[in-house]
Amino acid sequence: MIYYGKNAQLNYNNYEIPNMAKRYTKKESQLIEKAIAFLVVEYTKSGFNEKPVIFHSLRVACRLVEAGSPAATVAAAVLHDLLEDSHVTAKQMQKSFGKKITDLVSVVSFKPQIQNKTKQYQEMFKRTQAGGPEALIIKCADILDNSDYYILGNNQAAEQLLMDKLKYFLQIAELQLRKTSLFQDLKKRYQMLLAQMEQLN
């Protein structure tokens, strides 16, 4: 079985929040802080997901800080789940953060009107790919962090959907991200999960 929940095995030993002052200007740091404040306020108002979205979003952003991503990309990473998991609209986000950041968030968000889960993630990943390296690196960090919540067990259909999703993303992202440490980390995580599945099955 694959699920989110309090029993998911998370490993954040020795996890440290990167020092923003060493990486960004005051203005850039203020943009990221603005995104964090927006996330907390808006998700508290209307968020709906059993996953701890605020912590998750901050970890995704921290991964991008460590990877040396621009401040706008980090801000988009902070906000990346709001269009999916709250009632925040793209129009509302654009009013606060402009078109570039909102577009990045939009292309890494699935379309709920697509009911088939496979078609849903494939369509979203194709838009992410078209969004370029910045969009792909956000989604890469997102999937990598989410994978800490996955538990493999007795639901083979759910497990296969997960593995197909990871494999599909790795394939479409490889050309643009293969030299990045985040991509390599995700590739290793996929291989680890694959080995676990083979042992269980």
DRENBA-71989 format. One record per residue (C-alpha): residue number from 1; residue in one letter; chain; x, y, z. Coordinates in nm, 4 decimals, always signed. Example, Ala and Ser with C-alpha at 12.3 -4.5 7.8 and 13.67 -1.06 7.14 Angstrom:
% DRENBA-71989
1,a,A,+1.2300,-0.4500,+0.7800
2,s,A,+1.3670,-0.1060,+0.7140
% end
This chain:
% DRENBA-71989
1,m,A,+0.0000,+0.0000,+0.0000
2,i,A,+0.1138,+0.3536,-0.0696
3,y,A,-0.0214,+0.6303,+0.1473
4,y,A,+0.0344,+0.9555,+0.3268
5,g,A,-0.0081,+0.9565,+0.7002
6,k,A,+0.1319,+0.9694,+1.0497
7,n,A,+0.2911,+0.6258,+1.0135
8,a,A,+0.4942,+0.7148,+0.7049
9,q,A,+0.8632,+0.6656,+0.7663
10,l,A,+1.0371,+1.0003,+0.7334
11,n,A,+1.4102,+1.0431,+0.7567
12,y,A,+1.5183,+1.3990,+0.8245
13,n,A,+1.8074,+1.3311,+1.0576
14,n,A,+2.0649,+1.6070,+1.0341
15,y,A,+1.8321,+1.8106,+0.8097
16,e,A,+1.9302,+2.1760,+0.8257
17,i,A,+1.7610,+2.4865,+0.6904
18,p,A,+2.0048,+2.6506,+0.4488
19,n,A,+2.1379,+2.9974,+0.5258
20,m,A,+1.9465,+3.2295,+0.2922
21,a,A,+2.1654,+3.5324,+0.3601
22,k,A,+2.4641,+3.3615,+0.2011
23,r,A,+2.2748,+3.2845,-0.1186
24,y,A,+2.0330,+3.5710,-0.1902
25,t,A,+2.0126,+3.9471,-0.1759
26,k,A,+1.7888,+4.1142,+0.0803
27,k,A,+1.5217,+4.1708,-0.1862
28,e,A,+1.5373,+3.8085,-0.2989
29,s,A,+1.5154,+3.6835,+0.0596
30,q,A,+1.2132,+3.9059,+0.1169
31,l,A,+1.0425,+3.7518,-0.1877
32,i,A,+1.0921,+3.4022,-0.0462
33,e,A,+0.9720,+3.5129,+0.2978
34,k,A,+0.6650,+3.6696,+0.1357
35,a,A,+0.5903,+3.3374,-0.0337
36,i,A,+0.6262,+3.1517,+0.2978
37,a,A,+0.3887,+3.3929,+0.4729
38,f,A,+0.1388,+3.3624,+0.1854
39,l,A,+0.1563,+2.9822,+0.1997
40,v,A,+0.0952,+2.9665,+0.5737
41,v,A,-0.1928,+3.2171,+0.5739
42,e,A,-0.3725,+3.0847,+0.2667
43,y,A,-0.3263,+2.7162,+0.3403
44,t,A,-0.4466,+2.7680,+0.6961
45,k,A,-0.7583,+2.9333,+0.5524
46,s,A,-0.8536,+2.6788,+0.2890
47,g,A,-0.6062,+2.3924,+0.2656
48,f,A,-0.7291,+2.0364,+0.2218
49,n,A,-0.4742,+1.7550,+0.2204
50,e,A,-0.3818,+1.4970,+0.4837
51,k,A,-0.0153,+1.5478,+0.3921
52,p,A,+0.1597,+1.8179,+0.6025
53,v,A,+0.1663,+2.0586,+0.3068
54,i,A,+0.3394,+2.3504,+0.4780
55,f,A,+0.6342,+2.1453,+0.6021
56,h,A,+0.6539,+1.9643,+0.2694
57,s,A,+0.6532,+2.2878,+0.0701
58,l,A,+0.9284,+2.4378,+0.2852
59,r,A,+1.1445,+2.1276,+0.2448
60,v,A,+1.0991,+2.1379,-0.1323
61,a,A,+1.2027,+2.5036,-0.1309
62,c,A,+1.5051,+2.4284,+0.0889
63,r,A,+1.6191,+2.1611,-0.1560
64,l,A,+1.6164,+2.4246,-0.4289
65,v,A,+1.8048,+2.6736,-0.2139
66,e,A,+2.0710,+2.4088,-0.1617
67,a,A,+2.0730,+2.3424,-0.5368
68,g,A,+2.1396,+2.7114,-0.6075
69,s,A,+1.8082,+2.7895,-0.7755
70,p,A,+1.7054,+3.1536,-0.8329
71,a,A,+1.4883,+3.3203,-0.5699
72,a,A,+1.1818,+3.3257,-0.7973
73,t,A,+1.2092,+2.9484,-0.8458
74,v,A,+1.2409,+2.8969,-0.4701
75,a,A,+0.9342,+3.1159,-0.4129
76,a,A,+0.7406,+2.9094,-0.6677
77,a,A,+0.8523,+2.5946,-0.4858
78,v,A,+0.7138,+2.7352,-0.1594
79,l,A,+0.3795,+2.7928,-0.3350
80,h,A,+0.3788,+2.4834,-0.5564
81,d,A,+0.0922,+2.2950,-0.3845
82,l,A,-0.1467,+2.5839,-0.3241
83,l,A,-0.3375,+2.5592,-0.6530
84,e,A,-0.3877,+2.1847,-0.5981
85,d,A,-0.4472,+2.1726,-0.2250
86,s,A,-0.6278,+2.4938,-0.1350
87,h,A,-0.8844,+2.7354,-0.2741
88,v,A,-0.6163,+2.9850,-0.3818
89,t,A,-0.6582,+3.0776,-0.7488
90,a,A,-0.3957,+3.1550,-1.0105
91,k,A,-0.5425,+3.5054,-1.0387
92,q,A,-0.4972,+3.5619,-0.6658
93,m,A,-0.1431,+3.4287,-0.6761
94,q,A,-0.0488,+3.6382,-0.9773
95,k,A,-0.1728,+3.9513,-0.8031
96,s,A,+0.0722,+3.8859,-0.5195
97,f,A,+0.3679,+3.7312,-0.7059
98,g,A,+0.3422,+3.8152,-1.0751
99,k,A,+0.3111,+3.6045,-1.3872
100,k,A,+0.6443,+3.4195,-1.3853
101,i,A,+0.6063,+3.2639,-1.0415
102,t,A,+0.2373,+3.1888,-1.0973
103,d,A,+0.3116,+3.0229,-1.4313
104,l,A,+0.5743,+2.8021,-1.2645
105,v,A,+0.3227,+2.6955,-1.0003
106,s,A,+0.0547,+2.6347,-1.2627
107,v,A,+0.2633,+2.4044,-1.4812
108,v,A,+0.3609,+2.1821,-1.1870
109,s,A,-0.0036,+2.1489,-1.0748
110,f,A,-0.2313,+1.8707,-1.1996
111,k,A,-0.5683,+1.9390,-1.3584
112,p,A,-0.8411,+1.7899,-1.1350
113,q,A,-1.0811,+1.7635,-1.4284
114,i,A,-0.8639,+1.4834,-1.5681
115,q,A,-1.0017,+1.1850,-1.3777
116,n,A,-0.7681,+0.9117,-1.5009
117,k,A,-0.4649,+0.9186,-1.2701
118,t,A,-0.2171,+0.8074,-1.5363
119,k,A,-0.3389,+1.0636,-1.7893
120,q,A,-0.3457,+1.3252,-1.5137
121,y,A,+0.0221,+1.2941,-1.4223
122,q,A,+0.1337,+1.2492,-1.7840
123,e,A,-0.0427,+1.5688,-1.8909
124,m,A,+0.1007,+1.7597,-1.5960
125,f,A,+0.4548,+1.6309,-1.6523
126,k,A,+0.4391,+1.7310,-2.0196
127,r,A,+0.3430,+2.0856,-1.9187
128,t,A,+0.6219,+2.0814,-1.6615
129,q,A,+0.8692,+1.9706,-1.9289
130,a,A,+0.7521,+2.2523,-2.1574
131,g,A,+0.8012,+2.4938,-1.8671
132,g,A,+1.1741,+2.4294,-1.8802
133,p,A,+1.4428,+2.3474,-1.6224
134,e,A,+1.3001,+2.5710,-1.3485
135,a,A,+0.9625,+2.3969,-1.3575
136,l,A,+1.1233,+2.0532,-1.3837
137,i,A,+1.3537,+2.1102,-1.0870
138,i,A,+1.0578,+2.2140,-0.8698
139,k,A,+0.8691,+1.8995,-0.9659
140,c,A,+1.1810,+1.6880,-0.9162
141,a,A,+1.2262,+1.8180,-0.5609
142,d,A,+0.8526,+1.7770,-0.5001
143,i,A,+0.8503,+1.4105,-0.6053
144,l,A,+1.1697,+1.3403,-0.4137
145,d,A,+1.0281,+1.4818,-0.0914
146,n,A,+0.6907,+1.3104,-0.1416
147,s,A,+0.8627,+0.9776,-0.1846
148,d,A,+0.9523,+0.9875,+0.1847
149,y,A,+0.5827,+0.9381,+0.2550
150,y,A,+0.5388,+0.6324,+0.0365
151,i,A,+0.4896,+0.2974,+0.2041
152,l,A,+0.5077,-0.0160,-0.0102
153,g,A,+0.2879,-0.3066,+0.0904
154,n,A,+0.0051,-0.5099,-0.0490
155,n,A,-0.1616,-0.2824,-0.3049
156,q,A,+0.0132,-0.3784,-0.6259
157,a,A,-0.1984,-0.1524,-0.8469
158,a,A,-0.1141,+0.1569,-0.6397
159,e,A,+0.2516,+0.0574,-0.6237
160,q,A,+0.2696,+0.0150,-0.9995
161,l,A,+0.1063,+0.3529,-1.0566
162,l,A,+0.3702,+0.5143,-0.8336
163,m,A,+0.6600,+0.3428,-1.0071
164,d,A,+0.5228,+0.4219,-1.3531
165,k,A,+0.4847,+0.7859,-1.2470
166,l,A,+0.8424,+0.8088,-1.1208
167,k,A,+0.9786,+0.6346,-1.4293
168,y,A,+0.7824,+0.8632,-1.6632
169,f,A,+0.9102,+1.1759,-1.4909
170,l,A,+1.2700,+1.0564,-1.4961
171,q,A,+1.2412,+0.9908,-1.8684
172,i,A,+1.0999,+1.3304,-1.9632
173,a,A,+1.3252,+1.5255,-1.7240
174,e,A,+1.6550,+1.3529,-1.7976
175,l,A,+1.7626,+1.5683,-2.0914
176,q,A,+1.7280,+1.8932,-1.8944
177,l,A,+1.8097,+1.7757,-1.5411
178,r,A,+2.0474,+1.4807,-1.5679
179,k,A,+2.3466,+1.6859,-1.4480
180,t,A,+2.1692,+1.8045,-1.1329
181,s,A,+2.2104,+1.6400,-0.7942
182,l,A,+1.8341,+1.6450,-0.7338
183,f,A,+1.7705,+1.4413,-1.0470
184,q,A,+2.0372,+1.1911,-0.9496
185,d,A,+1.8906,+1.1665,-0.5982
186,l,A,+1.5456,+1.0986,-0.7428
187,k,A,+1.6877,+0.8363,-0.9768
188,k,A,+1.8494,+0.6593,-0.6794
189,r,A,+1.5217,+0.6786,-0.4858
190,y,A,+1.3373,+0.5189,-0.7782
191,q,A,+1.5890,+0.2370,-0.7937
192,m,A,+1.5611,+0.1840,-0.4160
193,l,A,+1.1813,+0.1673,-0.4306
194,l,A,+1.1991,-0.0666,-0.7282
195,a,A,+1.4261,-0.3008,-0.5335
196,q,A,+1.1865,-0.2912,-0.2375
197,m,A,+0.8938,-0.3788,-0.4637
198,e,A,+1.0804,-0.6732,-0.6082
199,q,A,+1.1541,-0.8043,-0.2589
200,l,A,+0.7905,-0.7700,-0.1530
201,n,A,+0.6543,-0.9293,-0.4675
% end
